[in-house]
Amino acid sequence: MKNCKLSKDEQQRRKELASHVREMICEQMPVEAQDETSLMMGYRDYYLQISFSDLHPLMVFCLAKALIKPSTVKQQRMANDLNLRSILGSHAINEEVGCYSYRATHWLDAEMEPERFFEILNRCVDEANKGFLKLAS
């Protein structure tokens, strides 16, 4: 595929979509920190980072939770197995910081209402819970 050349109107439309969703999230949730691309906060016992890409336009959820003890080879294999069966996102164990994470990417191709946003977010959390509980047991 060759580089995609977007019109200025389409670039602006995508930027506005991401901006509107970001503003909506800030109105709906207690954002603890943010930078040019991401919002960070706690949500349902997870550290949540929501990142945006204006160009694509994408919204990326990353949910992380500390693991009580260092991961084992068995847990790493289980994470790989979870990824083979996961349609929505990916599961990972980060040895350096001792945490489990779940990451999912969603297209922002239309305006998003709070109800739809929370439906997507809660499905991500449900999937993360399945992975975390499997790895933590």
Backbone as CSV, one residue per row, in Angstrom:
resi,resn,N_x,N_y,N_z,CA_x,CA_y,CA_z,C_x,C_y,C_z
1,MET,0.837,-1.178,0.000,0.000,0.000,0.000,0.882,1.240,0.000
2,LYS,0.566,2.177,-0.865,1.324,3.418,-0.937,0.880,4.344,0.181
3,ASN,1.719,5.346,0.446,1.371,6.313,1.482,0.028,6.946,1.174
4,CYS,-0.762,7.073,2.204,-2.106,7.630,2.060,-2.022,9.156,2.095
5,LYS,-2.497,9.781,1.040,-2.503,11.247,1.001,-3.916,11.708,1.313
6,LEU,-4.051,12.318,2.494,-5.354,12.784,2.935,-5.528,14.259,2.592
7,SER,-6.750,14.604,2.224,-7.033,16.018,1.970,-6.949,16.783,3.289
8,LYS,-6.786,18.076,3.191,-6.755,18.904,4.410,-8.068,18.795,5.160
9,ASP,-9.182,18.706,4.428,-10.488,18.565,5.079,-10.562,17.260,5.875
10,GLU,-10.074,16.170,5.287,-10.108,14.882,5.978,-9.164,14.881,7.173
11,GLN,-8.007,15.474,7.040,-7.083,15.586,8.167,-7.733,16.363,9.313
12,GLN,-8.406,17.455,8.965,-9.076,18.275,9.974,-10.227,17.506,10.620
13,ARG,-11.000,16.778,9.819,-12.113,15.990,10.351,-11.612,14.960,11.354
14,ARG,-10.538,14.277,11.036,-9.975,13.262,11.925,-9.441,13.889,13.212
15,LYS,-8.809,15.030,13.067,-8.291,15.720,14.256,-9.439,16.139,15.168
16,GLU,-10.521,16.630,14.582,-11.678,17.049,15.371,-12.349,15.860,16.056
17,LEU,-12.445,14.724,15.382,-13.008,13.526,16.010,-12.227,13.155,17.270
18,ALA,-10.921,13.065,17.143,-10.084,12.708,18.291,-10.202,13.754,19.398
19,SER,-10.227,15.004,19.025,-10.334,16.083,20.005,-11.659,16.025,20.752
20,HIS,-12.750,15.789,20.040,-14.069,15.714,20.681,-14.159,14.529,21.633
21,VAL,-13.632,13.378,21.237,-13.671,12.212,22.113,-12.812,12.464,23.348
22,ARG,-11.675,13.055,23.148,-10.798,13.379,24.278,-11.504,14.317,25.261
23,GLU,-12.154,15.355,24.750,-12.892,16.285,25.609,-14.020,15.575,26.353
24,MET,-14.742,14.703,25.654,-15.825,13.959,26.275,-15.307,13.095,27.419
25,ILE,-14.176,12.431,27.212,-13.597,11.594,28.254,-13.219,12.442,29.464
26,CYS,-12.619,13.598,29.227,-12.234,14.493,30.322,-13.454,14.961,31.123
27,GLU,-14.590,15.109,30.470,-15.819,15.491,31.163,-16.418,14.334,31.952
28,GLN,-16.184,13.099,31.514,-16.815,11.923,32.101,-15.971,11.222,33.165
29,MET,-14.657,11.431,33.140,-13.765,10.664,34.008,-12.777,11.573,34.733
30,PRO,-12.313,11.145,35.913,-11.329,11.930,36.664,-9.908,11.716,36.131
31,VAL,-9.530,12.479,35.138,-8.208,12.363,34.518,-7.154,12.848,35.508
32,GLU,-6.147,12.005,35.763,-5.095,12.333,36.720,-3.915,13.046,36.070
33,ALA,-3.637,12.710,34.827,-2.524,13.329,34.103,-2.825,13.235,32.612
34,GLN,-2.185,14.126,31.853,-2.347,14.075,30.402,-1.178,14.750,29.729
35,ASP,-0.970,14.382,28.481,0.017,15.046,27.643,-0.605,15.225,26.258
36,GLU,0.208,15.494,25.245,-0.320,15.793,23.909,-1.101,14.629,23.306
37,THR,-0.722,13.406,23.661,-1.348,12.251,23.021,-2.187,11.383,23.945
38,SER,-2.042,11.517,25.263,-2.651,10.548,26.172,-3.327,11.160,27.386
39,LEU,-4.294,10.390,27.911,-4.946,10.686,29.183,-4.637,9.520,30.115
40,MET,-4.345,9.804,31.394,-4.028,8.754,32.346,-4.908,8.900,33.587
41,MET,-5.369,7.737,34.101,-6.234,7.745,35.276,-6.375,6.332,35.817
42,GLY,-6.992,6.199,36.969,-7.353,4.894,37.495,-8.764,4.566,37.052
43,TYR,-9.030,3.273,36.802,-10.371,2.842,36.428,-10.532,1.366,36.776
44,ARG,-11.504,1.055,37.606,-11.832,-0.317,37.990,-10.590,-1.133,38.366
45,ASP,-9.804,-0.608,39.271,-8.601,-1.269,39.802,-7.461,-1.397,38.790
46,TYR,-7.507,-0.657,37.715,-6.433,-0.644,36.733,-5.892,0.774,36.591
47,TYR,-4.633,0.855,36.187,-4.085,2.113,35.695,-4.484,2.137,34.222
48,LEU,-5.143,3.210,33.800,-5.653,3.311,32.433,-4.972,4.453,31.704
49,GLN,-4.474,4.149,30.528,-3.941,5.170,29.631,-4.730,5.079,28.333
50,ILE,-5.283,6.202,27.910,-6.004,6.274,26.640,-5.213,7.215,25.743
51,SER,-4.754,6.702,24.618,-3.954,7.503,23.696,-4.705,7.696,22.390
52,PHE,-4.377,8.780,21.711,-5.074,9.144,20.478,-4.080,9.388,19.354
53,SER,-4.499,9.031,18.157,-3.763,9.376,16.957,-4.736,10.110,16.039
54,ASP,-4.480,11.379,15.831,-5.358,12.184,14.975,-5.360,11.690,13.535
55,LEU,-4.216,11.305,13.043,-4.075,10.964,11.631,-4.882,9.723,11.242
56,HIS,-4.887,8.711,12.070,-5.463,7.430,11.640,-6.977,7.364,11.603
57,PRO,-7.822,7.844,12.358,-7.743,8.234,13.766,-7.993,7.020,14.665
58,LEU,-7.194,6.899,15.698,-7.270,5.756,16.597,-7.387,6.206,18.043
59,MET,-7.981,5.328,18.852,-8.002,5.482,20.296,-7.458,4.162,20.839
60,VAL,-6.413,4.236,21.660,-5.760,3.048,22.186,-5.932,3.011,23.702
61,PHE,-6.460,1.886,24.194,-6.616,1.678,25.632,-5.466,0.801,26.114
62,CYS,-4.824,1.193,27.198,-3.836,0.343,27.850,-4.211,0.276,29.323
63,LEU,-4.522,-0.921,29.790,-4.883,-1.174,31.180,-3.743,-1.946,31.823
64,ALA,-3.285,-1.508,33.000,-2.173,-2.182,33.669,-2.493,-2.384,35.138
65,LYS,-1.975,-3.497,35.669,-2.174,-3.827,37.077,-0.936,-4.571,37.555
66,ALA,-0.509,-4.262,38.787,0.682,-4.899,39.349,0.451,-6.379,39.591
67,LEU,1.473,-7.166,39.297,1.482,-8.582,39.657,2.146,-8.701,41.030
68,ILE,1.607,-9.554,41.883,2.122,-9.683,43.244,3.558,-10.197,43.257
69,LYS,3.857,-11.183,42.451,5.201,-11.748,42.414,5.719,-11.757,40.986
70,PRO,7.028,-11.895,40.824,7.571,-11.942,39.458,6.911,-13.043,38.639
71,SER,6.789,-12.800,37.359,6.132,-13.778,36.498,7.002,-15.012,36.306
72,THR,6.333,-16.082,35.978,7.012,-17.356,35.723,6.969,-17.650,34.229
73,VAL,7.721,-18.624,33.826,7.685,-19.063,32.436,6.280,-19.532,32.095
74,LYS,5.629,-20.206,33.046,4.264,-20.681,32.831,3.333,-19.502,32.563
75,GLN,3.460,-18.423,33.333,2.607,-17.245,33.117,2.881,-16.621,31.751
76,GLN,4.126,-16.575,31.348,4.452,-16.012,30.042,3.841,-16.855,28.921
77,ARG,3.862,-18.161,29.068,3.207,-19.039,28.086,1.700,-18.813,28.090
78,MET,1.139,-18.624,29.298,-0.298,-18.378,29.405,-0.658,-17.054,28.720
79,ALA,0.191,-16.032,28.858,-0.057,-14.754,28.183,-0.044,-14.944,26.671
80,ASN,0.892,-15.736,26.178,0.929,-16.035,24.742,-0.337,-16.759,24.306
81,ASP,-0.795,-17.709,25.129,-2.020,-18.447,24.826,-3.226,-17.504,24.825
82,LEU,-3.285,-16.579,25.789,-4.370,-15.590,25.820,-4.393,-14.783,24.521
83,ASN,-3.230,-14.405,24.042,-3.153,-13.610,22.813,-3.618,-14.397,21.590
84,LEU,-3.389,-15.684,21.593,-3.859,-16.514,20.484,-5.381,-16.569,20.435
85,ARG,-6.021,-16.415,21.592,-7.473,-16.515,21.684,-8.180,-15.157,21.774
86,SER,-7.419,-14.099,21.889,-7.998,-12.767,22.062,-8.228,-12.097,20.713
87,ILE,-9.423,-11.614,20.516,-9.767,-10.930,19.268,-9.622,-9.429,19.433
88,LEU,-9.963,-8.927,20.615,-10.041,-7.482,20.830,-8.710,-6.797,21.084
89,GLY,-7.780,-7.474,21.745,-6.546,-6.796,22.110,-5.455,-7.785,22.467
90,SER,-4.415,-7.266,23.149,-3.288,-8.131,23.483,-2.956,-8.049,24.965
91,HIS,-2.500,-9.181,25.505,-2.127,-9.327,26.905,-0.608,-9.387,26.981
92,ALA,-0.038,-8.792,28.044,1.416,-8.823,28.191,1.800,-8.784,29.666
93,ILE,2.987,-9.290,29.949,3.586,-9.176,31.272,4.859,-8.367,31.094
94,ASN,5.002,-7.311,31.864,6.205,-6.494,31.822,7.063,-6.846,33.032
95,GLU,8.154,-7.543,32.787,9.045,-7.987,33.863,9.700,-6.824,34.594
96,GLU,10.052,-5.772,33.873,10.787,-4.661,34.481,9.995,-3.952,35.570
97,VAL,8.708,-3.771,35.345,7.895,-3.076,36.349,6.966,-4.027,37.095
98,GLY,6.968,-5.301,36.738,6.173,-6.294,37.441,4.679,-6.096,37.307
99,CYS,4.223,-5.896,36.062,2.787,-5.689,35.883,2.262,-6.464,34.685
100,TYR,0.958,-6.658,34.728,0.197,-7.235,33.626,-0.419,-6.059,32.875
101,SER,-0.521,-6.166,31.565,-1.206,-5.114,30.808,-2.042,-5.719,29.691
102,TYR,-3.070,-4.982,29.353,-3.952,-5.340,28.252,-4.067,-4.104,27.367
103,ARG,-3.952,-4.292,26.076,-3.968,-3.174,25.131,-4.943,-3.470,23.999
104,ALA,-5.780,-2.480,23.698,-6.748,-2.622,22.606,-6.824,-1.309,21.830
105,THR,-6.982,-1.429,20.519,-7.047,-0.261,19.644,-8.416,-0.211,18.976
106,HIS,-8.992,0.996,18.916,-10.303,1.185,18.290,-10.250,2.361,17.328
107,TRP,-10.886,2.180,16.186,-10.987,3.255,15.204,-11.951,4.316,15.708
108,LEU,-11.611,5.551,15.451,-12.507,6.682,15.724,-12.995,7.198,14.374
109,ASP,-13.931,6.499,13.788,-14.397,6.897,12.460,-15.707,7.670,12.499
110,ALA,-16.248,7.886,13.714,-17.482,8.655,13.866,-17.499,9.274,15.262
111,GLU,-18.337,10.264,15.440,-18.495,10.863,16.767,-18.885,9.776,17.762
112,MET,-18.451,9.927,19.003,-18.725,8.914,20.007,-19.421,9.541,21.210
113,GLU,-20.513,8.922,21.606,-21.244,9.344,22.793,-20.665,8.636,24.019
114,PRO,-20.880,9.189,25.217,-20.360,8.542,26.427,-20.782,7.086,26.579
115,GLU,-22.022,6.765,26.239,-22.497,5.388,26.387,-21.672,4.419,25.559
116,ARG,-21.371,4.788,24.329,-20.569,3.927,23.452,-19.134,3.823,23.964
117,PHE,-18.574,4.947,24.405,-17.218,4.940,24.952,-17.120,3.968,26.131
118,PHE,-18.057,4.068,27.080,-18.000,3.200,28.252,-18.293,1.743,27.904
119,GLU,-19.087,1.496,26.889,-19.298,0.122,26.431,-17.968,-0.465,25.956
120,ILE,-17.239,0.273,25.145,-15.941,-0.185,24.644,-14.954,-0.353,25.797
121,LEU,-14.858,0.658,26.659,-13.914,0.611,27.779,-14.221,-0.566,28.698
122,ASN,-15.475,-0.763,29.049,-15.820,-1.847,29.966,-15.602,-3.221,29.348
123,ARG,-15.770,-3.340,28.049,-15.424,-4.610,27.395,-13.919,-4.860,27.475
124,CYS,-13.140,-3.809,27.334,-11.684,-3.944,27.480,-11.326,-4.376,28.903
125,VAL,-11.966,-3.767,29.892,-11.691,-4.135,31.284,-12.105,-5.581,31.543
126,ASP,-13.238,-5.992,31.021,-13.666,-7.390,31.193,-12.640,-8.353,30.604
127,GLU,-12.134,-8.023,29.432,-11.117,-8.871,28.794,-9.819,-8.849,29.605
128,ALA,-9.440,-7.681,30.107,-8.245,-7.576,30.943,-8.418,-8.391,32.221
129,ASN,-9.591,-8.330,32.827,-9.838,-9.109,34.046,-9.661,-10.602,33.790
130,LYS,-10.161,-11.082,32.651,-9.996,-12.501,32.322,-8.514,-12.866,32.264
131,GLY,-7.750,-12.034,31.585,-6.313,-12.300,31.467,-5.603,-12.200,32.801
132,PHE,-5.883,-11.144,33.553,-5.199,-10.951,34.827,-5.519,-12.097,35.786
133,LEU,-6.797,-12.467,35.889,-7.178,-13.530,36.812,-6.546,-14.861,36.423
134,LYS,-6.439,-15.117,35.135,-5.805,-16.351,34.681,-4.319,-16.353,35.047
135,LEU,-3.651,-15.223,34.854,-2.218,-15.144,35.122,-1.895,-15.043,36.610
136,ALA,-2.777,-14.416,37.382,-2.513,-14.201,38.799,-2.846,-15.426,39.655
137,SER,-3.571,-16.382,39.090,-3.969,-17.552,39.902,-2.875,-18.600,39.997
